[in-house]
């Protein structure tokens, strides 16, 4: 495999090594463990949550992962698979799904090789999309499945993630919190994740998902071919006509109009508390669309002039409730059509609002911050020349959705938030 800056940036955060033939591979002892699991529980003896946690610890030792798992993670795996899951479902999980996930993990090196070969010409390869670095990563759903299997088995190295401002990626905290402070909502978050793995083991999806870091540059040059972070007078002097604005009093964000831009009131760390105890708007979306979690591997926290857009994540679970009343309610079959890249026509933009801003949200500095944050999320910089024409023509087109009921812990002024969306809805979404 050819060396590349893309691979070099992500390699310290992957559980793979580069062998003497310059190919990605698993250490030999990990291969042995995965091959044993791929042959089923009669061969590997991995037939319950307790033994699975031991197998995870052994593989982590073979990878020389120095950072310990969350203390109660082994107890959380045992609690879920040996007590909370029914006996029949548990036997099926270990007899059928764990072997398939082990096989998928064995193919991770080759999946990555193919990924880099296919993305070389377009610059969409897996890499750390760092702060103030706009760009896109395009991953196949099969590769995402393998990456999330790494999360389930807690195989990602995490020692340097904090230095890069990267969010949690392994599932040890998710399972540990299930044991440390049991709640039905936490159990049902795990059930959503397990539903996802069962579904891809039954039939692997063949599409793709894109993850884009979006940026309003803090530099202002007349010759640049992209929009910069607007100053206050950009908004106060604007004569652009506002678009029509609708409010729906019922329904969920994920169930509304197809091909609209769906707003995720995000933590500045993508996913928020999804892999911890969080269970509000962002975390629920990451549970029912688990492919979103893959972005947590390589997308550091967002600055005030940044947003993240994810296109194509498939929904696998249905649910009821919210926060403490959240419950998994079975499979969801996502029937949305796909685009030319194989992405489902689900466009989610993550923008982090000020957290518990109280009165400071009305100060000009923070009004500008929130307005530009929304603007960055809605903007498609690839259509810069089109936007210039729109500004001159004073015409606006928009289609976006946000969900007031599910804003999590932001606790800002909802009317003010609505004005931000109305003011900044100057994007054209085809």
C-alpha positions in Angstrom: 0.0 0.0 0.0 1.3 3.4 -0.9 2.1 5.8 1.9 -0.2 8.8 2.0 -0.8 11.8 4.2 -4.4 10.6 4.7 -3.3 7.3 6.1 -0.5 8.8 8.1 -2.9 11.1 9.9 -5.3 8.4 11.0 -3.0 5.4 11.5 -2.1 6.3 15.2 -5.9 6.1 15.9 -6.4 2.7 14.2 -5.7 -0.7 15.8 -3.8 -1.8 12.7 -0.1 -1.8 11.9 1.9 -1.5 8.6 3.8 -4.7 7.9 7.1 -5.2 6.1 5.2 -5.4 2.7 3.8 -1.9 3.4 0.3 -3.4 3.9 -2.1 -2.8 6.7 -2.6 -5.8 9.0 -3.6 -7.0 12.4 -1.0 -8.3 14.8 -0.8 -12.1 14.6 -2.3 -12.8 18.0 -5.3 -10.6 17.2 -5.7 -12.6 13.9 -5.7 -15.8 15.9 -8.3 -14.6 18.3 -10.6 -13.3 15.5 -10.2 -16.4 13.5 -11.2 -18.5 16.5 -14.3 -16.3 17.1 -15.2 -16.5 13.4 -15.5 -20.3 13.8 -18.2 -20.0 16.5 -18.4 -20.4 20.2 -17.6 -24.2 20.1 -14.2 -23.2 18.9 -13.5 -19.9 20.6 -15.6 -20.5 23.8 -16.9 -16.9 23.5 -20.5 -17.8 24.4 -21.5 -15.2 26.9 -20.8 -11.6 27.8 -18.4 -12.5 30.6 -16.2 -14.5 28.2 -16.5 -11.8 25.5 -15.1 -9.2 27.9 -12.1 -11.5 28.6 -11.6 -12.0 24.8 -11.7 -8.2 24.4 -9.1 -7.7 27.1 -6.9 -10.3 25.5 -7.0 -8.7 22.1 -6.3 -5.3 23.6 -3.3 -6.7 25.3 -2.1 -8.1 22.0 -2.5 -4.6 20.6 -0.4 -3.2 23.5 -3.2 -0.8 24.3 -2.0 0.8 27.6 -5.1 2.8 28.5 -7.4 0.6 30.6 -11.0 0.0 29.8 -13.6 1.8 32.0 -13.5 -0.1 35.3 -17.0 -1.6 35.1 -17.0 -2.3 31.3 -16.6 -6.1 31.7 -19.5 -6.2 34.2 -21.6 -4.1 31.7 -20.9 -6.6 28.9 -21.9 -9.5 31.2 -25.0 -7.7 32.5 -26.3 -7.0 29.0 -25.6 -10.2 27.1 -26.0 -12.6 30.1 -29.0 -11.1 31.9 -30.8 -8.3 30.0 -30.8 -10.1 26.7 -33.1 -13.1 26.5 -31.4 -16.5 26.5 -32.5 -17.3 22.9 -31.3 -13.9 21.6 -28.0 -14.3 23.5 -27.3 -17.7 22.1 -28.1 -16.5 18.6 -25.8 -13.4 19.1 -22.8 -15.5 20.1 -23.5 -18.4 17.6 -24.2 -16.2 14.5 -23.5 -12.5 14.9 -20.2 -12.6 16.8 -18.6 -14.9 14.2 -19.7 -12.6 11.4 -18.4 -9.6 13.2 -15.1 -11.3 13.7 -14.9 -12.1 10.0 -15.7 -8.5 9.3 -12.9 -7.3 11.5 -10.5 -9.7 9.8 -11.3 -8.0 6.5 -10.8 -4.5 7.9 -7.2 -4.2 6.5 -8.4 -5.1 3.0 -11.5 -2.9 3.3 -9.2 0.0 4.1 -6.8 -0.8 1.2 -9.7 -0.8 -1.3 -11.0 2.4 0.3 -7.8 4.3 -0.2 -7.4 3.0 -3.7 -10.9 4.2 -4.6 -10.6 7.6 -2.9 -7.1 8.5 -4.1 -8.3 10.5 -7.1 -11.0 12.5 -5.1 -9.4 13.3 -1.8 -12.2 11.6 0.2 -9.9 9.2 2.1 -10.2 8.4 5.8 -8.1 10.8 7.7 -8.3 13.2 10.7 -10.3 16.1 9.5 -8.7 18.6 11.9 -9.7 22.0 13.1 -9.9 24.7 10.5 -9.4 22.0 7.8 -12.5 21.8 5.5 -12.8 18.5 3.7 -14.8 15.3 3.3 -14.4 11.7 4.1 -16.5 9.2 2.1 -16.8 5.7 3.6 -18.6 2.6 2.5 -21.3 1.2 4.8 -19.3 -2.0 5.0 -16.1 -0.2 6.1 -18.2 1.7 8.7 -19.5 -1.6 10.0 -16.0 -2.8 10.5 -14.9 0.4 12.2 -17.9 0.2 14.6 -17.1 -3.5 15.3 -13.7 -2.2 16.5 -15.7 0.2 18.8 -17.8 -2.7 20.1 -14.6 -4.7 20.9 -12.9 -1.6 22.2 -9.9 -2.0 19.9 -9.2 1.7 19.1 -6.1 3.2 20.8 -7.2 6.3 22.8 -4.0 7.5 24.4 -3.6 10.5 22.1 -7.2 11.3 21.3 -7.5 13.9 23.9 -4.6 15.9 22.5 -6.5 16.0 19.2 -9.8 17.0 20.8 -11.3 13.8 19.5 -14.5 12.4 21.2 -14.9 8.9 22.7 -14.9 6.1 20.2 -14.8 2.8 22.1 -18.0 1.4 23.7 -16.5 0.6 27.1 -18.0 3.6 28.7 -21.4 2.8 27.2 -21.4 -0.7 28.8 -19.7 0.5 32.0 -22.4 3.1 32.7 -25.1 0.4 32.1 -23.6 -1.5 35.1 -22.6 1.5 37.3 -25.9 3.3 37.2 -28.5 1.1 35.4 -31.4 2.8 33.6 -33.9 1.5 31.1 -32.9 4.3 28.7 -29.3 3.2 28.8 -30.2 -0.4 28.2 -32.3 0.6 25.2 -29.4 2.6 23.8 -27.4 -0.6 23.8 -30.3 -2.4 22.2 -30.3 0.0 19.3 -26.6 -0.6 18.8 -27.0 -4.4 18.9 -29.9 -4.1 16.5 -27.5 -2.4 14.0 -24.9 -5.2 14.3 -27.6 -7.9 13.9 -28.9 -6.1 10.8 -25.5 -5.8 9.0 -24.7 -9.4 9.9 -28.0 -10.4 8.3 -27.4 -8.3 5.1 -24.5 -5.9 4.7 -25.6 -2.5 3.3 -23.9 -1.5 0.0 -24.1 2.3 0.1 -21.8 5.0 1.5 -21.8 7.8 4.0 -20.0 11.1 3.7 -18.6 13.2 6.7 -17.8 16.8 6.0 -16.1 19.4 8.1 -17.5 22.8 7.0 -15.8 26.1 7.6 -16.4 29.8 7.4 -12.8 31.1 7.0 -11.7 33.7 9.6 -9.5 35.2 6.8 -11.1 37.7 4.4 -9.6 38.2 1.0 -11.4 39.6 -2.1 -9.9 36.9 -4.4 -10.9 33.8 -2.4 -13.4 31.4 -3.9 -15.3 30.7 -0.7 -17.4 32.6 1.9 -15.7 33.9 5.0 -17.0 34.4 8.5 -19.4 37.3 8.1 -19.0 40.4 10.4 -22.1 41.9 12.1 -22.5 44.5 9.3 -23.0 41.7 6.7 -26.2 40.9 8.5 -27.3 44.3 9.6 -26.9 45.8 6.1 -28.3 42.7 4.2 -31.2 43.4 1.9 -31.8 39.7 1.0 -35.4 38.8 1.2 -36.2 36.2 3.9 -37.7 32.9 2.7 -41.0 31.4 3.8 -40.9 29.9 7.3 -43.1 27.1 8.6 -43.6 25.7 12.1 -45.0 22.2 12.7 -46.4 21.5 16.2 -46.0 17.7 16.0 -43.7 15.0 14.6 -40.1 14.1 14.9 -37.2 15.6 13.0 -36.2 12.2 11.4 -39.8 11.6 10.2 -40.3 14.9 8.3 -39.7 15.9 4.7 -37.3 13.8 2.7 -34.2 15.6 1.4 -34.4 18.4 3.9 -31.4 19.4 5.8 -31.9 18.0 9.4 -30.4 20.0 12.2 -28.6 18.2 15.0 -28.1 20.5 18.0 -24.7 19.0 18.6 -22.2 19.1 21.4 -19.0 20.6 20.1 -17.7 17.1 20.3 -19.7 15.2 17.7 -22.0 12.7 19.3 -22.1 14.4 22.6 -22.9 11.8 25.3 -23.9 9.1 22.8 -21.3 6.6 24.1 -21.8 7.7 27.7 -25.1 8.4 29.5 -26.6 11.1 27.2 -30.0 10.4 25.8 -31.4 13.5 24.3 -31.7 14.7 20.7 -28.2 14.1 19.4 -27.6 10.9 21.3 -30.9 9.4 20.2 -30.1 10.1 16.6 -26.7 8.4 16.9 -28.4 5.3 18.4 -31.0 5.0 15.7 -28.5 5.9 12.9 -25.3 4.3 14.4 -23.2 5.0 11.3 -23.0 8.5 12.6 -20.7 7.2 15.3 -18.0 6.5 12.8 -17.5 10.3 12.5 -16.4 10.4 16.1 -13.3 8.5 15.1 -11.8 11.3 13.0 -13.7 14.5 13.6 -12.2 16.7 16.4 -14.4 19.2 18.3 -15.9 22.1 16.4 -14.8 25.7 16.7 -17.2 28.7 16.5 -16.8 28.9 12.7 -17.2 25.2 12.0 -20.0 22.7 11.4 -20.2 19.1 10.4 -22.5 17.6 7.8 -23.2 13.9 7.4 -25.0 12.6 4.4 -26.2 9.0 3.9 -26.5 7.5 7.4 -29.1 4.7 7.4 -31.6 4.4 10.1 -31.8 0.9 11.7 -34.0 1.3 14.8 -37.4 2.6 15.8 -38.0 4.1 19.2 -40.4 5.8 21.6 -39.8 8.3 24.3 -37.0 10.8 25.1 -34.3 11.0 27.8 -35.3 8.7 30.7 -38.3 7.4 28.7 -36.3 6.4 25.6 -37.1 2.9 24.5 -35.9 0.8 21.5 -39.1 -0.4 19.7 -37.8 -2.7 17.0 -36.3 -2.6 13.5 -36.7 0.3 11.2 -36.4 -0.2 7.4 -35.0 2.9 5.9 -36.6 3.4 2.4 -35.0 6.7 1.4 -33.5 6.8 -2.0 -29.8 7.1 -2.7 -27.8 9.7 -4.7 -25.0 9.1 -7.3 -22.5 8.4 -4.5 -24.7 5.7 -3.0 -25.6 7.9 0.0 -29.2 7.8 1.4 -30.8 11.2 1.0 -30.6 12.0 4.7 -28.6 15.1 5.3 -27.7 15.9 9.0 -25.9 19.0 10.0 -24.3 19.2 13.4 -24.1 22.7 14.9 -23.3 23.4 18.5 -25.2 26.2 20.1 -24.1 28.0 23.2 -24.7 25.8 26.3 -27.0 27.3 28.9 -26.3 30.8 27.7 -28.8 32.7 29.9 -28.7 36.4 29.3 -25.4 36.5 27.4 -27.2 35.0 24.3 -28.6 38.5 23.6 -25.3 40.2 23.5 -24.1 41.2 20.0 -21.0 39.0 20.2 -23.0 35.9 20.9 -25.8 36.8 18.5 -23.2 36.9 15.8 -21.7 33.6 16.9 -25.0 31.8 16.8 -26.1 33.3 13.5 -22.8 32.4 11.8 -22.8 28.9 13.4 -26.2 28.2 11.8 -25.0 29.9 8.5 -22.0 27.6 8.4 -24.1 24.5 8.9 -26.6 25.4 6.2 -24.0 26.6 3.7 -22.6 24.6 0.8 -19.3 26.2 0.0 -19.1 24.2 -3.3 -21.9 26.5 -4.6 -20.0 29.7 -3.7 -20.5 31.3 -7.2 -24.2 30.4 -7.1 -24.5 32.1 -3.7 -22.9 35.3 -5.0 -25.6 35.4 -7.7 -28.3 34.8 -5.2 -27.1 37.6 -3.0 -27.1 40.0 -5.9 -30.6 38.8 -7.0 -31.9 39.0 -3.4 -33.6 35.6 -3.7 -33.4 32.7 -1.3 -34.2 29.0 -1.3 -34.2 26.7 1.7 -35.3 23.4 3.1 -34.3 22.5 6.6 -35.7 21.0 9.8 -34.9 21.5 13.4 -36.7 19.9 16.3 -37.6 22.2 19.3 -38.7 19.4 21.6 -35.4 17.6 21.3 -32.8 20.3 21.8 -31.1 18.5 24.8 -29.4 20.7 27.3 -28.9 23.8 25.2 -31.6 25.7 27.1 -31.5 28.8 24.9 -34.3 31.1 23.7 -36.4 29.0 21.2 -37.8 32.1 19.5 -34.3 33.6 19.1 -33.1 30.2 17.7 -36.0 30.3 15.2 -34.8 33.7 14.1 -31.3 32.4 13.6 -32.6 29.7 11.2 -34.8 32.1 9.4 -32.0 34.7 9.0 -29.4 32.2 7.9 -31.5 30.1 5.6 -29.8 31.3 2.4 -28.7 28.0 1.2 -29.9 26.2 -1.9 -30.5 22.5 -1.3 -31.1 20.6 -4.5 
